Amino acid sequence: MQESLIQRIMRLFAVCVVFCIYPFWGICQDAASVVDALVEMGFENVGHSEGENERVYIIQNSAYKLNGVGIGKAVDVVQAMGMPDGKPCRIVVLDNNVPQISLVCYSKNEADSLNSVGRRDWEVSYELGDSWKQARKAKRKNSSLYKVDIVVYPELRFQNLVITQIYQILFNLSPAIEVSLWKGMKLEAQVIFPIKNEYGRYYRQIRQGMITLSQTVRLEDNVFLTGTVGTFGNFRWGADFRTKFVPKQDERFSLVGRIGLTGVSRFENWRWKVSPLKLFTWSVGANFYWSQFNTQFNLAIEKYLQGDKGVQFQMIRHFRHASIGFWAMKNWEASTSMNGGFLFQIALPPYNQKRKGYIPRVKSGDYMGIRYNAGNERRYGQTYKTTPWDNVAYDNSFNPIFIKSELLNY
């Protein structure tokens, strides 16, 4: 029986539909498989977007303590399973659902005999690309929202004030509950348990640590803003606002600013004692990053907690598991106007610990370190932290230059 004209047209239409859809079906399958593999590894807020000019993957590294290691493992998965043909591939890295940096790999020339893609081929920068406006709407798997971390922060301090004893030691374990409430918003509540105390009566008691709500947003042109309210370190409470700007022309440079309105905060004999919010502190500074040696230079003019003002310089060398540096300060109010010392932060094991659904995860803090005060100045040049993880190593963990060096040296 001969086919009718309508049957021939329908068969031809079906062939055309399959011919047109099949390539995209393969693309979707590849990208979806990559998303599932990344979720299985412990990455959160994972998604992908397929545009005409670029394929975009979105990830948040929650399983690997070292960002360079975690991002490198994500790159390996994408290279092995999810590279598109004929167009670039981009990976956007989030922190608490806020985009920080992106990695882009441009498609190889088909005539190139070395057509394989390696870690060396990925460019890393703060730029998110033109496809981000579309990609940020993509559906994501393994959300980080409302998941609870119980993070145990060790704290070691020492001072030399008694002639008969070389150092007085203070060692605390300070667990904190951390919860992501919505994009850029985090709740943290910390309790301090003294383990070894040679600092005095007040430090003997169990007491509150930092209890804060913080909101981070990213604006156009590589501007990051963070506002925090609550109880801070160094016996302060109030509000803190900080900003960071990275020029597109040269990402080795950055400008940072900070302003705070605080009062005294003490938890003593199970009572919270505070003073009014009257003190304004501020800091304005600039950073330069020497990419050859992963060394950061910082210069800032600041107003401190006693109303004193000064200028501070820092030089910090960043390694995979540690950040080590020196600092120097000129204070116009202190009796000894010059001061300085060294600082370091060391990453704490275990380095890989992914969450299991919404079961609260218990983990160690990302870093532990000290800031040594060679001049033994206790009154002037003092500031505060707004979060337990506020340190130079964490600040550098999303530096594109540092991430690129980690990809090349892993």
C-alpha positions in Angstrom: 0.0 0.0 0.0 1.4 3.3 -1.0 1.9 6.0 1.6 -0.4 8.9 1.3 1.0 12.4 0.9 0.0 13.3 4.5 1.8 10.2 5.9 5.0 11.2 4.0 4.8 14.7 5.3 4.3 13.5 8.9 7.2 11.0 8.6 9.5 13.7 7.2 8.5 16.1 10.0 9.3 13.5 12.7 12.7 12.9 11.2 13.4 16.6 11.1 12.4 17.0 14.8 14.6 14.1 15.9 17.5 15.5 13.8 17.2 18.9 15.4 16.6 17.8 19.0 19.1 15.0 19.2 22.3 17.1 19.5 20.8 19.2 22.2 19.5 16.1 24.0 23.1 14.9 24.2 24.3 18.3 25.5 21.6 18.3 28.2 22.4 14.8 29.2 26.2 15.6 29.5 25.5 18.7 31.6 23.0 17.0 33.8 25.4 14.2 34.4 28.1 16.7 35.5 25.6 18.4 37.9 24.8 15.0 39.4 28.4 14.1 39.8 29.2 17.4 41.5 26.3 16.9 43.9 27.5 13.4 44.7 30.9 14.9 45.6 29.3 17.3 48.1 29.1 20.5 46.1 26.0 22.6 46.8 23.8 25.0 44.8 24.9 23.2 41.7 23.3 24.0 38.4 24.0 24.6 34.7 22.8 26.8 31.9 23.2 26.3 28.1 23.4 29.5 26.1 24.2 30.2 22.5 27.6 31.5 23.3 28.6 29.6 26.5 27.8 26.7 28.8 27.8 27.7 32.4 28.1 25.5 35.5 27.4 26.9 39.0 28.9 25.4 42.1 29.5 26.2 45.8 32.4 24.4 47.4 31.1 23.0 50.8 32.9 19.7 50.9 36.5 20.7 50.6 38.0 23.0 53.2 40.6 24.3 50.8 38.9 26.3 48.0 41.8 25.7 45.5 41.5 21.9 46.0 37.7 21.9 45.8 37.5 24.0 42.7 40.3 22.0 41.1 38.3 18.8 41.6 35.2 20.4 40.1 37.3 21.5 37.1 38.5 17.9 36.6 34.9 16.6 36.5 33.8 19.2 34.0 36.8 18.5 31.8 36.1 14.7 31.9 32.3 14.8 31.4 30.9 18.1 30.4 32.9 20.2 28.0 30.7 21.7 25.2 31.8 21.6 21.5 32.6 24.7 19.7 32.0 27.2 22.5 33.5 28.3 25.9 32.7 26.6 29.2 32.4 28.7 32.4 32.3 27.7 36.1 30.9 30.3 38.5 31.9 29.7 42.1 29.5 30.9 44.9 30.0 31.6 48.6 26.7 31.4 50.5 24.9 31.7 47.2 26.8 35.0 46.3 29.0 34.7 43.1 32.6 35.3 43.8 34.7 34.3 40.8 34.5 32.4 37.6 36.7 30.1 35.5 36.4 30.0 31.8 37.9 27.7 29.2 37.7 28.7 25.6 37.1 26.1 22.9 40.2 24.7 21.2 40.9 25.1 17.5 40.0 21.9 15.7 43.2 22.0 13.8 45.2 21.9 17.0 46.7 18.5 17.4 46.8 19.0 21.2 43.1 19.4 21.5 42.8 18.1 25.0 41.7 20.5 27.7 43.8 20.7 30.9 43.8 22.8 34.1 46.3 25.2 32.5 43.6 26.3 29.9 41.2 27.8 32.5 41.3 31.5 33.1 40.2 32.7 36.5 38.9 36.2 37.4 36.2 38.1 39.3 34.3 38.6 36.0 31.2 36.5 35.6 30.7 36.9 31.9 27.7 38.0 29.8 25.9 34.7 30.3 25.6 35.1 34.1 22.3 37.0 33.9 20.7 34.0 32.2 22.6 31.4 34.2 21.7 32.7 37.6 18.1 31.8 37.0 19.0 28.1 36.4 17.5 25.5 38.7 20.0 24.3 41.3 20.4 21.1 43.2 21.6 20.4 46.7 20.7 23.8 48.2 22.7 25.1 51.1 19.8 27.0 52.6 18.8 26.1 56.2 21.6 23.5 56.6 23.3 23.6 60.0 27.0 23.5 60.6 28.4 23.1 64.1 31.9 24.5 63.7 34.5 24.1 66.5 37.0 26.9 66.5 40.2 26.5 68.6 41.5 29.8 70.0 45.1 30.2 71.3 46.4 33.4 72.8 49.5 34.2 75.0 50.9 37.3 76.6 54.1 38.2 78.5 53.2 40.5 81.4 54.6 38.6 84.5 58.3 38.5 85.4 58.1 35.1 87.0 56.4 33.4 84.0 57.5 33.5 80.4 54.0 33.5 78.9 50.5 33.4 80.2 48.4 31.1 78.1 44.7 31.2 77.1 43.2 28.3 75.1 39.5 28.0 74.3 37.3 25.8 72.3 34.5 27.9 70.8 31.8 26.0 68.8 29.5 28.0 66.7 26.2 27.2 64.9 26.2 28.5 61.4 23.1 28.6 59.2 22.5 30.1 55.7 19.0 31.7 55.8 18.8 33.1 52.3 21.1 34.4 49.5 24.1 36.1 51.2 22.5 35.9 54.7 24.2 33.9 57.5 23.3 33.5 61.2 26.2 32.6 63.6 26.0 31.9 67.3 29.1 31.0 69.3 29.8 29.8 72.8 33.3 30.0 74.4 34.5 27.1 76.6 37.7 27.8 78.5 40.2 25.0 78.5 43.4 26.6 79.8 43.2 30.0 81.4 46.1 32.1 82.8 44.5 35.4 81.8 42.4 36.1 84.9 39.0 35.7 86.5 36.8 36.8 83.7 38.2 34.3 81.2 37.3 31.3 83.5 33.6 31.3 82.8 31.7 29.9 79.9 30.4 32.8 77.9 28.9 34.0 74.6 31.2 34.5 71.7 30.2 36.2 68.4 26.4 36.1 67.7 25.8 37.8 64.4 23.5 38.2 61.4 25.5 39.2 58.2 24.3 40.0 54.7 26.6 40.0 51.7 25.7 41.3 48.2 27.6 41.7 45.0 27.1 44.7 42.8 28.2 45.5 39.3 31.9 46.2 38.5 33.3 43.8 41.1 32.0 45.5 44.3 31.3 43.4 47.3 29.3 44.7 50.3 28.8 43.0 53.7 26.8 44.3 56.7 26.9 42.6 60.1 25.0 43.2 63.4 25.5 41.5 66.7 28.1 40.8 69.3 31.7 40.8 67.9 35.1 39.9 69.1 37.2 41.9 71.6 34.1 42.6 73.8 32.2 44.7 71.2 28.7 44.8 70.0 27.0 46.9 67.3 27.0 47.2 63.5 29.8 46.8 61.0 29.8 47.6 57.3 32.6 46.7 54.9 33.2 46.9 51.1 35.7 45.6 48.6 36.3 46.9 45.1 38.5 45.1 42.5 39.2 47.1 39.2 38.6 45.2 36.0 41.7 46.6 34.5 44.1 44.8 36.9 42.8 42.3 39.5 46.1 42.3 41.4 44.9 45.5 43.0 41.9 46.0 45.3 40.5 48.8 47.5 38.9 48.0 50.9 36.9 50.0 53.4 35.2 49.4 56.7 33.2 51.4 59.2 31.7 50.3 62.5 29.5 51.7 65.2 30.0 49.7 68.4 29.9 49.7 72.2 31.4 47.5 75.0 29.8 44.0 75.4 30.6 41.6 78.2 28.9 38.5 79.4 29.7 38.1 83.1 28.0 36.0 85.8 25.3 35.0 83.2 24.4 38.6 82.5 25.0 40.5 79.3 26.4 43.9 80.1 26.6 46.5 77.3 27.4 50.2 76.8 25.6 52.5 74.3 26.7 52.4 70.6 28.8 55.5 70.5 32.2 54.6 69.0 32.8 55.0 65.3 35.8 53.0 63.9 36.9 52.9 60.3 39.6 51.6 58.0 40.5 52.6 54.4 43.1 50.6 52.6 44.6 49.1 49.4 45.9 45.7 48.5 48.4 44.5 45.9 48.9 40.8 45.1 52.3 39.7 43.8 51.2 36.7 41.7 54.7 35.2 41.2 55.1 34.5 44.9 51.4 34.5 46.0 52.3 37.4 48.3 49.8 40.1 49.4 50.7 43.6 50.4 48.2 45.7 52.4 48.4 49.4 53.5 45.6 50.9 55.5 44.8 54.0 57.5 42.6 53.2 60.5 40.8 54.4 63.6 40.8 51.9 66.5 38.8 51.1 69.6 40.4 53.7 71.9 39.7 56.5 69.4 43.4 56.3 68.3 44.5 56.5 64.7 47.3 54.8 62.9 48.6 53.4 59.6 49.3 49.6 59.2 51.2 47.6 56.7 51.0 43.9 56.1 52.9 41.5 53.9 51.5 38.0 53.7 52.6 34.9 51.8 49.8 32.5 51.0 50.4 28.7 50.7 47.9 25.9 50.2 47.6 25.0 53.8 48.8 28.2 55.5 49.2 32.0 55.3 52.2 33.6 57.0 53.2 37.2 57.2 54.4 40.3 59.0 52.8 43.5 60.1 54.0 46.9 61.2 52.0 49.8 62.7 52.6 53.5 63.3 50.1 54.8 65.9 50.0 58.5 66.7 48.3 58.0 70.1 50.2 55.2 71.8 53.2 55.9 74.1 55.3 53.6 71.9 54.2 54.8 68.4 55.8 51.9 66.5 54.7 48.3 66.8 54.8 45.1 64.7 55.0 41.4 64.7 54.0 38.3 62.7 50.8 36.4 62.0 49.9 33.1 60.6 46.8 31.0 59.8 46.9 27.2 59.3 44.2 25.1 57.7 42.8 22.5 60.2 42.1 18.9 59.2 40.0 17.0 58.1 40.1 18.7 54.7 37.1 16.9 53.2 33.8 16.6 55.0 30.6 16.8 53.0 27.2 17.1 54.5 24.6 14.4 54.6 21.3 16.0 53.7 20.0 18.3 56.5 21.7 16.4 59.3 23.8 19.0 61.2 27.5 18.7 60.3 30.1 18.9 63.0 33.5 20.1 61.7 36.6 22.0 62.8 37.1 25.6 61.9 38.8 26.2 58.5 41.8 27.9 60.0 43.6 28.5 63.3 46.2 31.1 63.9 47.7 33.9 65.9 48.8 37.5 65.6 51.9 38.1 67.6 52.3 41.6 69.1 56.1 42.2 69.5 55.6 45.6 71.2 53.2 44.0 73.8 50.8 46.9 73.2 47.4 46.0 74.9 45.4 49.2 74.7 46.1 51.0 71.4 45.8 49.8 67.8 43.0 47.3 68.7 40.1 46.3 66.5 37.5 43.5 66.4 36.3 40.6 64.3 32.7 40.2 63.2 32.9 36.4 62.6 35.0 33.5 63.9 36.4 32.8 60.4 37.5 36.4 59.8 41.2 36.0 58.9 43.7 36.7 56.1 43.6 33.1 54.8 39.9 33.1 54.3 39.9 36.5 52.7 42.4 35.1 50.1 40.5 31.9 49.5 38.5 33.4 46.5 41.5 35.3 45.0 41.5 34.4 41.3 45.3 34.6 41.1 45.7 32.3 44.0 43.1 29.8 42.6 44.9 29.8 39.2 48.2 28.9 40.9 46.4 26.1 42.8 45.1 24.7 39.6 48.6 24.6 38.1 50.4 23.2 41.1 47.9 20.6 42.4 
